Amino acid sequence: MAMVRKDPVPEGAISDEAAAYVADVLMELALEFESKHFGQIRRHYESLRPEPCYGEPQQLEFDLFDEYPPF
């Protein structure tokens, strides 16, 4: 038995199958673009990253546990 949509379909809407195909095509295009321009994309994001502060510690300098639990 085929399912019947109860809500009205807006004008210009596409079918579920068409929406899935369009999403697949767009994902393939995005992946192809990213694979061809990965170096440029990475350089751009690295340029946005703030410079490290060498005077401040990058990691907490204390242990979370005073003693190791006995086993």
Secondary structure as UniProt FT lines:
FT   TURN            11..12
FT   HELIX           16..36
FT   HELIX           38..48
FT   TURN            54..55
//
